[in-house]
Amino acid sequence: MVQVQLPHMSERQESETPVAQGGSLLIAWQLKDKHVLIVGGGDVASQRIDSLITTDATITLLSPQKGLHRMDMVLTAIDDVNKSREIVELARKQRIPANAADIPDLCDFYFGAQVRDGPLQIMISTNGNGPKLAALIKERIRDALSGSEGAAIEKVGQLRAMLRERAPGVGGGLGKRRMKWMSSLCSQWALEDLMHLDETTMDTLLDEGWEKNEVPTPAALGVKRTHNYSTPTASTTAPTSAAMFFWGRRR
């Protein structure tokens, strides 16, 4: 067991701003091969399905109660509050996280407004206070993006995989060096440059950068931007993992 010693409260108060309370834990939940039950129909159920359809989860709509024990998540999308409460209580008895549409106090997690660009997912939550405001804030964030973020992230992921092949292992001095070098690269290169990396340039970058413990400039490697990047005209809210906001609750 690894023990981490935190500073005394007085020291933290002197060096840190107060921690805001009342938030939620933002997570990207990997639901591949998990069983998700949706009880209900209409627009809300359709929205829930849209949020889950690309996660490779097994989605069951209007499942009988006897099948509840096989589920990993339960969503209700019905107008009957009492029935929603009954379903949520059944789920909690079996320690299955549940969400009841438009009934915040019954929810173990929320579906937040999301901006999606390839592997990039940005989640916005008002913690049940104002879903419409979350949607408006989502539009502001989407408008602030250049359109190069998703492609840059994909290329960085590819480069990290190539680096791990060259310098395999978890933790230790080598792991710290990998993290430091990748962090320096991402800090010194613009997103618009990272998105233009190809496999040949990545090999050169690892030869001239990683092996020599340096971060070459994009120009030194012949990386050229071919377009001017502007805000995307559209975004999708369907995640590859179910992006949710969790309330901690003692069961």
C-alpha positions, -999 to +999 in steps of 0.1 A: +000+000+000+013+035-009+005+062+017+004+098+007+009+124+034-012+155+029-001+189+043-018+201+074-050+221+069-033+253+080-006+249+054-032+242+027-053+272+036-023+294+032-013+281-002-046+271-018-078+288-027-109+273-010-123+241-027-157+247-043-183+222-029-214+207-045-197+194-077-198+160-094-171+135-105-166+139-142-158+105-158-157+088-192-173+054-185-161+026-208-193+006-215-181-019-241-199-052-236-218-038-206-256-042-203-276-010-201-313-010-194-335+019-206-371+020-192-394+043-212-397+059-246-401+091-265-376+118-270-357+113-237-352+076-243-341+084-278-315+109-264-302+083-240-298+058-268-280+084-289-256+089-260-249+052-257-251+038-292-214+043-300-201+029-267-205-008-278-228-014-249-256-039-251-287-017-248-321-031-237-352-011-240-382-019-217-366-049-201-387-070-177-378-066-140-365-102-137-337-093-161-325-064-139-298-085-122-278-087-154-276-050-159-247-027-154-267+005-157-303+015-155-320+046-171-356+056-168-373+078-193-409+078-182-434+104-170-445+084-139-424+097-110-435+069-087-426+042-112-392+058-117-386+058-080-396+021-078-372+012-107-343+032-092-348+016-058-348-019-074-315-009-091-299+004-059-308-028-040-285-045-065-259-017-065-266-008-101-261+029-109-293+046-121-305+077-138-341+090-138-348+115-165-357+150-151-356+138-114-322+149-102-326+136-066-330+100-080-298+102-102-265+086-094-252+103-125-261+130-150-258+131-188-240+164-194-239+185-226-210+174-247-188+186-275-171+159-296-143+160-320-128+126-327-112+114-294-118+148-278-148+149-255-157+179-234-184+175-208-205+204-193-227+199-162-248+223-142-253+195-116-290+193-124-296+231-120-299+242-156-296+218-186-305+245-211-276+266-198-253+237-202-264+235-238-257+272-243-223+269-227-215+239-249-221+261-280-196+287-266-170+261-261-176+246-295-173+280-312-139+285-294-124+254-308-103+256-340-112+222-355-076+209-352-080+195-317-093+160-325-068+153-352-039+165-331-050+142-302-052+113-326-016+120-338-003+124-303-019+091-293-001+074-323+032+090-313+028+078-277+022+043-289+054+044-311+074+058-282+062+030-259+074+005-285+108+021-284+110+025-247+086-001-231+079-004-194+057+011-168+068+035-141+104+040-130+129+065-145+121+056-181+084+061-176+090+095-160+113+105-189+086+094-214+060+115-197+083+145-194+093+144-231+057+140-243+046+168-221+074+191-234+065+183-270+028+190-264+037+223-247+061+235-274+042+224-305+010+240-316-021+218-322-021+227-358+015+213-361+008+182-342-021+173-364+002+172-395+025+145-380+027+114-402+044+081-394+076+091-412+078+124-394+071+106-361+100+083-366+122+112-373+109+131-343+117+101-321+152+098-336+161+134-334+140+143-303+135+114-279+169+097-286+187+130-281+165+141-252+154+172-272+123+186-287+129+197-323+108+225-338+082+216-364+102+236-390+133+215-383+114+184-392+097+200-423+062+201-408+041+225-428+006+236-422-015+232-453-047+249-442-060+276-421-082+261-394-115+276-383-143+266-359-161+234-370-195+240-384-211+211-365-204+188-336-218+155-324-227+147-289-224+109-292-195+097-271-173+066-276-176+062-239-205+073-218-196+106-204-214+112-171-214+131-139-215+110-107-228+118-073-211+099-046-237+081-025-232+056+003-252+025-003 
